[in-house]
Amino acid sequence: MNSFSIKYQTSDLVPPPFAHAIEINGKIDKNSTLLYEFEITYLGREDLTEEEILGEGFSLNDDFSIKGSLPKVWTDHLSDLLKATNPLYLKEINDTQDYWQIESGDKPFYPAKTERWKTFLEEFQQAAYEDNQWEAPLKIKILRLGDGAKERLTIKGSFLNRKLETEVEINQEKNHKTLKFTELDNLLRKVYGGEYLMEKADKKAPSKMGIYVNLGDEIWFEVGKSLMIQPKKLTGLFEN
């Protein structure tokens, strides 16, 4: 695999402003570095008002293109995914299907199972953000304060390097783990499995009993006050 291209478009059932198309073109250099151009275009917004677009959390121009390079771990990941993919050669798709066209030196194909490719696109986009320093690597802190006890869980994830680490600190004793990057999705589902209320969050570091979450900035969310979530979803992460 010296070069590749991935083209994706949401199905006809996805309305604007959510409907979009993604295209990735890349090649592998002699050091196994993945050189890429990534582009996303949002579709069908010309018939929407500004209020309708902004009301869904978008801006008036979310289209962008970005290019750069990803380390060998991404070349290996793409190669493994291609090998594990059963190619289909469809003449047409129905309205409920997303459009896919993947090419890696052979005839363009449609993947038989698309979920892993959707995950690939999402993670690739985040890796490109990190590569261009548009976003910092993931860093989430979960703090549990009890009567004289302090427990802190830190989750660090780099999409660029496909690395995932956790550190549990209990009363100044630290336990560090390196996890498979594929476990990140499960961790994020638990952390983001509640409702975050920004208007009730606090910039001050927590000091009273409770469970708190920090998503990488200066804002702390307190379970039961500014974060509506079952506490066991978070406290269970300390034992994993």
Secondary structure, DSSP 4 states (H G I P E B T S, - for coil): --EEEEEEE--TTSPTTT-EEEEEEEEE-TT--EEEEEEEEE-SGGGS-HHHHHTTT--S---EEEEEEE-HHHHHHHHHHHHH--EE--S---TTSPEEEEESSS--BEES--HHHHHHHHHHHHHHHHHTTSSPPEEEEEEEE-SS-EEEEEEEEETTTTEEEEEEEETTEEEEEEE-GGGHHHHHHHHTSSEE-GGG-BSSPP-SSEEEEE-SSS-EEEBTTTEES-HHHHHGGGT-
